[in-house]
Amino acid sequence: MRLLASRFGMLLRRTETWVLLVALAAIIAVVFASIGLISERGATGPTANLSKLFITFPGAYDQVLAFVLGLGGLFAVIFGASIAGSEWTWGTLKVAVTRGQRRSSYLVVSFIALAVLTGIGFLIVFVSGVAAAYVGATIGNIQTSGISDAAALAALPNKLVRGWVAVSAEAAVGFAIATFARSQLAGIGVGIALYFGGNFLTLVLPNIVKWLPFNAATAIVGTAAGPASSFGFSVPQLDPDVALLVVAAWLLGSLAITALYVERTDITK
């Protein structure tokens, strides 16, 4: 517990923690508030009507969640890669081992702290997105009575827990890549390439790409937005329960491989 608290405190002091959180929350807030502004100016047509669905409650809950899982997945993989890569760049893993910490235990506990903080950030961003959607609906003169819909509110806890598992798995992928590469920049670069590469490959290999972590993460709550609907094309998605198992496999697999690698590699180089 002492190591977990120490690693959690370290993450809170890291600049990238706050930069990524504020940037993601700001982007989502601007997007959803802007939709209301466009609606208020009287935009018409199929695209305008479709955009209004993003800020019409109770459906706005799912739209915000899908957006957070989509764009948030990119931020999660960057965060995971940044934290894991810094262990090599700053030599903190080597120092921990010399003090008697077991390599794999140290990295796994570090990731647990990262996952907890990612979950807190995920919740903060989701709440800010819902608030922005409400503001957007108010600006656009769209009814907001659905915000108190009992069925939607009752379903939220389960969806938020699933979402936390999803972003944690995406962070685990970045964490594993950066550990293998022993570099923050390499981990972040490969993670970003996988994120955008998966979006493009969705158009040509949909039945394969749907099993990748970013696509499965979007499907985990049963929403249609995000990577699975890239560029406006309708593509196959996993069943939410299957997606949960796939995401859990990516999460545990990434951690297991990372632990095995760090136990067998020479950390003195």
Sequence and secondary structure as in RCSB ss.txt:
>XXXX:A:sequence
MRLLASRFGMLLRRTETWVLLVALAAIIAVVFASIGLISERGATGPTANLSKLFITFPGAYDQVLAFVLGLGGLF
AVIFGASIAGSEWTWGTLKVAVTRGQRRSSYLVVSFIALAVLTGIGFLIVFVSGVAAAYVGATIGNIQTSGISDA
AALAALPNKLVRGWVAVSAEAAVGFAIATFARSQLAGIGVGIALYFGGNFLTLVLPNIVKWLPFNAATAIVGTAA
GPASSFGFSVPQLDPDVALLVVAAWLLGSLAITALYVERTDITK
>XXXX:A:secstr
 HHHHHHHHHHHH HHHHHHHHHHHHHHHHHHHHHHHHHHTT  SHHHHHHHGGGSTTHHHHHHHHHHHHHHHHH
HHHHHHHHHHHHHHS HHHHHHHTT  HHHHHHHHHHHHHHHHHHHHHHHHHHHHHHHHHHHHHTT   GGGG H
HHHHHHHHHHHHHHHHHHHHHHHHHHHHHHHT HHHHHHHHHHHHHHHHHHTTT HHHHTTSHHHHHHHTTT S 
SGGGGGG       HHHHHHHHHHHHHHHHHHHHHHHHHS TT 
